[in-house]
Amino acid sequence: MTEIFSKTFERTLDHLVTRAVAGQTFEAWTFDDAKSRRAAERRLAEKGVTARIRSAYKPLLFSFREDIDLTGVEAIEVHYPVHAAAPANRFRLEAYPLASLVGEAKIGFVPREDDGFFYDVLLTRAGGTETLKVLAPNRVHSDAVGETNVSPTGWLQMAGEGAGERLATDYEMLFEAAISAVSEHDWGRQEPYFEELNIRVRHPAEDEWLEVGDESVSLREALHEDFYFSLLEFFQKKSGRPLGDRGLKPGQIVPEIVRSEGEISVRIEAKALSATSLDCDDQVLDTAVEPLAAGQVASLLEEIGGEEFVARSRSGRVVAARYHAGTDAAVMISGGQHPNETTGIVGALRAARELAKMKGAHFTISPLENPDGYALHQRLRMDNPHHMHHAARYTALGDDLEYRTRENSGEHINEKEIRFRAQELSNAKLHVNLHGYPSHEWTRPLSGYVPRNFAMWTLPKGFFLVMRHHAKWEVPAEALLDRVTRHLGAIPGLLEYNDRQIALYEIHAGETGFRIINGFPCLSSIDDRHTVPMTLITEYPDETIYGSDFIAGHTAQMETVLAAYAAWQEIVAGDVADLLRHGTSATGTVA
């Protein structure tokens, strides 16, 4: 273990209280939960200071929660700024999920031509319209990789002293100091640069649950996300790769953002990889209410049977899979490529168990392709069970295993070997790859708010499908999407669930950009990166859900696999077989 950096920071709320003088009146914007801000206001009042401390994070949302009276309001119109250095809908996104929190009032968002950091809010009641100005303090700055960001910041506005000035908060100073420490450290020239890079932050912010879906306001979760992706970007730049390159192998980056009783501190260490797992008790598979223990995944896979084949992760963990030889057209089934997307792991096992009962069934099943990431997810859930934990998305090498090839990975092929072996054994032309995405808003508040290179994933928008196919495989791809979505549409409540999420998404983000097939959003494109000619990818908003929501998620995943398997048999054997054979690529025929 090597310590790289350690520092404790004065809490901004304490600083404001200490420096305040009796008789002062001011407003401040800080990165703190509502309970802490109200407590600081009371302490200031005891000193004879009149203060209002607002949230620098999502200020419009908190203005409606804490200050704006909606009694009798029939309509709300929010005019938001558009800044040249930010996505056009950036400040509209930042208001999410306001539209679901204003009761029966109709709400609309209108872009302003100027880029001033404030919202104009028009409240219409029976007696007329009231206009409010809501400050949204931001700063334009360059980050560690030279990108220009428009990011929320602290602000201090003393009564009678004009518009106010930036207040560098504890939240911002901690982040900047930690990123600088990593940037200035000598990491050598060879990937991977470390085994585990651990960033342990203690911060007192309490998560604040909202009254819609799985949404909460979590400053600690936002800090995890910003640390993880900012450090990935730093190492991408260091390695000479473009930002967003998923083949980078820096090692495992682990921000652990834990709640304190008031302390604000960060400690950064280079540590050895762990090969242990923090497992929960076994569950009944069909009614599992949380991610399965890794040991149970292994035992369930053994029960499914078939020919075993394995690979190894960087830490030495086994990546286990099974091959069921049969007379049907083969299908590859996988889950856990991104193991913080947990419903796909359970859904893959449930589907494989059903297929194994069928005569002639022909498939491979690899339900947990990234066991190192899964172990990290289980570990991070101990402190923050409802956070999305994207640090667990990639492998212990720090890359997305899908982007490995035998040509670009050398000795680090590791987990990806399970895919190559599955295709060699089965000769499958269809791969059903089960994924998920955040069940609640995903932000990077100190790096421009909207996650760079992942803007389409920032808000949940229901269960949707992605089809990637080789050139000339469009006919079977379209036929499969049609059959699978028709099957999913019969699942009670699933279309209604999608409709609710999409409606809220469109209010705050605009059009989804998806094509709707039988009521389900779908994306389909030619992509020759995959070695299998057709890859059907599921995307269920499951980071991180529990209970009945989790059951609904892995049921939808299972039904997708079963529907795709059945549809594939029909497509290969049915009336369109001739069309499909005319439309195959050079990689082989459909059958």
N, C-alpha and C positions, 0 to 999 in steps of 0.2 A: 504494500500500500504506500503510495506517494502522495503527500499533501501538496497541492498546487496553489491553493488560495483559501484564505479564511478571513471573514470580517463580520463584525456586528454593526448594525446601523441604528442611529437614533430614529425613533418612530416619529413620523411627521406630525401626527396629532399631538404627541408630547411636546414637540418643538413649538407648535403653534400656541399651546397653553403656556409654556414657560416664557415665551417672549412677549406675550400679550400684556398690555397695560390697562389698568382700570379706566373705563370711559371710552375705550376704543369700540368701533363697530366695523366688522368686516365679513366678507364671504370668502370661503376657500373651497377648492376642489381637490380631493385627495383620493388615493386608491385604498379605500377602507370600506368595510361593511357598514350597513346602516346603524346597527347597534353601537358600534365603536364611535361613529361620528356623532350620534346623539349624546353618548357619554361625554365626549370631549366638549360638546356645547354646554353641557351642564357644569363641567369643571370651569369653563370660561365664565359662565354666568356667576359662579361663586366668587370670581375675581372682579366682577363688575364689568365684564366684557360681553357685548352683544355680538354673537357670531352665528352664522349659518354655514355649515360644512356640508358640501354636496359631493356627489360621486363623480370623479373624473372619468370613470369607466361607465359607458352607456348613460350619459347625463340626461338625455331626453326621457328614456325609460324611467329613470329614478325621479325626474321632475313630476311625471304623471303619478308615480307611486307615493311620493312624499309631499308634493306641494300643490298640484293642480286639482281643483275641485271640479268634478265631472257632474255634479248635481244638475239635472235638467239639460245636459248637453245632448244635442241631437246629431250633430255632425262635427267632425274634426278634420282640419286640413293642415298638413304639416309641410312647410316649405323648407327644403333642406339644401345645403350648399353643395356645389360640384367643384372639386378642386382638380386642377390639371395634373397634379402628381399622385392622384388616387383614382381607383375605379369610380366610374360615374355614379354608381349606386352605393358607394361606401357609407355615406351618412344615412341613407335609407336603411341599409342593412343594420347599422348600429342601433336603430330603433327597435329591432326585433326583440321579443314578439309582442310589441305594443298593441297591434291590431286585435289580439285575442284578449286584451286586458282592459278594454274600455267599455265593456257592457254592450248595450244595444246601439251605441252611437256609431254612425258610419264614419269611416276614416279613409283619408286619401293622402298620398304623398306626391308633392309637386317639386321638381328640381328648380332651384334658383339659378339665375345667371351668374351671380357673384360667388366668390369662394370664401366669404366670411365665416368664421367658426361659430356659428349660432344657427338655431332653428327659429323660424317664425311659425307660431302655432295659432291657428284661428279656431276658436270655439264658438259654435253656433247654438244658441238657446232660443226659446220662443221670443225673448225680448230683444234679440239682436245678436251681433257677433262681437266677441272680445278677441283682441290680438295680444299674444304674449311673445316675448323674446326669451329663448332658452339658450344660454351660453353653452358651447361645446368646446372647451379649451383643447387645442391641438398645437403641435409644432411640426415644422418641416425640417427634416434632418437626414443625414446620411448614416447608414448602419455599417457594421463591420465588413461587409462585402461591397461597400460603395454604392448601394442602392438608395434612392431617395424615398423616404417614407413620410406620410402624414399620420402622426400618431397622437392619441390622447395624452395629455400631460396635466400635471398639477397647476393650480392657478390661485393667486391671491389678489383680492380686490378690496382695498381699504376704502371705507366710506369717505367720499369727497375727494378722492385721489385719482379719478379717471378710470380707464378701462382695466387697470390692474396689470400684473406681470406674472410671468411663469414662475411656478413654485416647483423646484426639483424635489420630487417626493422620494421617500424611502424605497418604494416599489421600483421606481425608475433607476435610482442610484445603485441599488443592489444588482439589478439586471445588467446595467452598463459595466459595473465593476467586474462582475463575473465573466461576461463576454470578453472584456479586455484581458483578463487574466489568462483565459484559455488562448486567446489570439496571440499573446506575447510569449507563451510557453514554447519551448523547443520540442517539437513532436517528431523530429527526424524526417526522413524522406519516404519511408516505405509504409504502404498500407498493409495491414491495419496498424494504426498508430498506438493503440492501447487495447487492453481486454475490455475493461469497463471504465468509462469516464463517469464518475458519480458526482452529481451536483445536488447537494442536500441543503434545502432552504427551509428555514423555520419562519412561518408567517402567521399572524393572528387572525386573518380574515376568515369569517364564517360564511359558508355557502348559504345563499338566500334562494329558497325555492319559490318558483313562480306558479301561477295557477293554470298552467297549460302543459300538457304532455309530460315530457321528461326534462323540462327546462328549469334551469336554475342560473343564478349569477354566481360564478365562482372565480374569484381573483386568483386562487391557488391553481385551479385547473388551467386558466389562461396563461399563468406564468410557466407551468410545465410545458405547454404547447409552444410558447415563444422560445423558451430555452432550447427545446429539442430541435426545432426546425432552424433556429438561428445558428446553432452549432453545426448542424448538418451542412448548412450553407457555407459556413466558414471553412469546413474541411473540404467541401466541393471546390471552393476557390483555391485553397492551398494545394489541392491535387491537380489543379489545372483543368478540372471538369466544369461544364456549364452548370449554372444553378438549376436545381431540380433533378440532377442526374441520379438515377436510382441504382446505378452500378457501383457507386462509391462504397468502399469497405473500410471505414475509419476504425471500427470497433463498436462496442455497445455503449450508446450515450444514454444515461439514466438520470433525468431530473427527478428527485424525490422531494416533493413540496408538501411538507407536513405542517399541521396546525400547531401553533404555540399559544401560550397564554399572554403573549405580549411581545416576546422577543422577535426581532427581525435580523436574521443572520444567514450567511451562506458559507458552506465549506465544500471545496472541490478537491476530489481525490482520484487518482488512477488506481484501480483495484484489480485483483484477479477475478476472472469469471467464476460464477458459482455454478455448480452442477446439481444443486438440490432443488426440490420443489416444495412449495407450501400448499399441500393438497387439502381439499375439504372432504367431507364424508361422501360415500357413494349415494347416488340418487336413482330413482326410477327413471329410466331414459325418456319415456314418452312425456313425463310430467316434470322434467328437470326445471328448476326455477332459477338456476344460476349456472355459470360455467362448470363443467365437469372436472373432477380431479384427473390429473394426467394418468394416474394409475388406473382409473376406471376406463378411460379412453382405450388404454392398452388391452384391458381384459375384455371389453366389449368387442374390440376388433378381433380378438382371438376367438370369441364365440361366433362371430360371423363366418369364420373359417375361410378356406381357400388357400392358395399357395402364398406363403409369406415372402416378402422381399423388403429390404431395409436400406436405409442410408444413415449417415451420422452427421450430427450438427457440429459446429465449431467446438462446443463444450464437451462433446462426446455423447450427448443424448441420442437415443435411437429414434429415427424417423421410421415408423412402422407402417406397412401397407399390405394389402391382400389382393390376390388375383383369383377371380372366379371364372374359370374357363367354361364356355357354353356354346350353344348353337346360334344364339341371337347375334345381332350386330353389336359389337363391343362399344361400351361407353366408359370413359374415365371419370371418376368422381373424386373431388378433393375439397378439403376445407383447411382452415388454419394457416393459409399463406400469410395472412395478417392476423395473428392470433388474439388481438384485442377485439376482433370481429367474431364474437363467440357463438352466435346462433348457428353458423354454418357448420361448426364442428359437430354439434348435436344433430343437426339436420342431416348431415352426411351419414352419420352412424345409423340413424333411424331409417333412412332410405335404403342403405346397404343391407340392413337386417331384413327388410321386406323383400328386396330383390333376391336375397340368398334363398328365400323360400320358393322361388319361381323356377319351374322347369326350363332349362335352356338358358338361364340368365348368364350374361357374359359381361363382366365389368371388373374394373379395379377400384379400390377404395383406399385413399390415403387421407384420413380425417384430420390429421394434425401435422402439417408439413413443416411447421416452424416451432419445435418444442422449446427452444431457448427463449423465443419471444413469449411463448405461453407461460413459461415459468416466471418471467419478469412481470407479465400481466397479473398473475396470481399474487405475486409479491407486492406490486403497487396497489392492488385492490385492498390490501390489509389496512392501509391508511386512508385511502380515498376510493371507496367502492363504486361511486357513481361517476367518476371521471373517465374520460375517453382513453387516456394513456397511450398516446401515439408513440411513445418511446418503445412500446412493446410491439409495434407494427412490423418492424424489420428484424432481421436476424441478429445474432450476436456479432456478426461481422459488420453490421450496420447497413446492409444493403437489402433490397427487395429481391427475394430469391428468384422471382419470375424472370428477372433481367440477367440472370447468369446463363452463360452458354459454356460449352466445353472449350470453346476458343478463347473466351475472355476471362475465365476463372481459374484455370490451371488446378493447383492443389486445393483451391477453395470451392470446388464444385459442390461439396457437402450435400445440403438438403435437396438441391435441384436434381440430384441423381435419381430421386424417387420418381420424378416425372418422366425422365428418359426411360427408366426401367419399366414403368407402367405402359408406356407407348410401345416399347419393344415387345413386351409380353402379349399385349392385347391387339396390337395393330388398330387401335380405336381411331376413328375419324371425328369423334365428338368428345369434347371434354366439358364437363359441367363443374365449374369452379365457384364454390360458394364463398361469398364475401358479405361484408356489412360496411356501415359508415356511421358517423355520429348520430345518435338519437336526439341530440340537442345542439345548440349553436356552438360552432368552432371558431375561435378567434385567436389572433396574435396581437394583442393591444399595443405592445411597444415596438412593433415592426410594421405599422401600417394598418393594423386591425384585421384586414382580410388576409387569410392564409395564402401566401405567395405560391403560385403554381397549383393551388388546390381551391380556387375561388368557387368552383361549382359545388363543392362539398360543404360549404360553410353553414348551410341550413338544411334540416331534414326535409325531404320531399317525397316520402312514401317509399314503398317497395318497388324497385324497378329492375329492369334487365338490360344487360349489355351483351351484344353479339359481336364477336370479332371473327372474321372468316377470311380465308385465303381468296385471292382473285378467282373468279368463276365458280365460287361456292355460294353465290347469293341466293339461288333458288332454294336449296335445302335450308339455308339460314332463315329465310322468310317463312318457309313452311313450318319450321320448328317454332319460331316466335309466335306464329298464329295459334298453333295447337297448345303450346304451353300457357299462353295468356288466357285462352278460353278456359282451360282447366282451372287456373288460379282464380278466375272471376267467379267460380262457383263456391269458393271458400267463404263461409259466412263472415261478413264484417270487413274483409280485406279491401274491397273496392272503396267502401266508406272511409276506412282508415286512410287510404291513399288520398281520397278527395279532400279530407280535412287538412292534411299536411300540405298538399299542393296549393290549396287555396291560401293558406297562411304564407307559404313561400312566395307566391306570386305577388301578394300585397307588398312584401318587404324586399323582394329581389328582382321581380319582373318575370318574364316568361322563362319556363324551365329549359326550353330548347329541345325538349324530347319529342319524339313521335309517339302518339298514343295508339296502341294496338289492343283492341278489345278492352279498353279502359285502363291499360297499364302503360306507364312511360317506358319507352325503349330507345336504346341507341344501337345502331348497327353500322359497322364499317369494315372495310377491307384492312386487314392487318396481317402481314406475313411474318411477324415476329414469333408467333406461336408455331411450334413444330406440328401440332395437331391442326388439321384444316379448319375445324369449327370449334370455337370456345364460347360457351354460354356462361356468362358471369352474372351472379345474383348480387343485388345490393339492398340489404335490409338495414333500416336504421336501428342498430343494436348496440352501439357503444354509449353507455353501458346500461342495460335494462335487466330487470329481475321479475320474478313472480309470473303472473299471468301474461305480462308483456313478453317475457322471455319465451314462454311456452308458445305463444302466438308466432313469435319470430322463427323458432326452430321448426315449427309445424309448416310454415310457409316455405322454408328452405327444403324440408323433406318432400313436400308436394311438388316443388319445382323439379327436383331430381326425378321423382317417379313419373311425372308428366313428360319430362324430356326423354326419359328412357323409352316410355311407351310410344311417344311420338316418333322417335328415331326408328323404331321397328316398323312403324306404319310407313314412314317416308321411304325407307330403303326398300321395303317390299311392295309398296302400293303403286297406284296408277301413275304416279309422277316419277317412277324409277328411271324411265328413259330420259326424261328431262334432266334429272339429276346427273345421270352418267354423261350426258352431253355437256354438263356444266362443271365437271370436276376439274381440279387443277392437276398439275403434273405430279403431285405427290401421291396420286392413286385414285382408285374408284371409291364410291361411297360405301359399297357393301363390304 
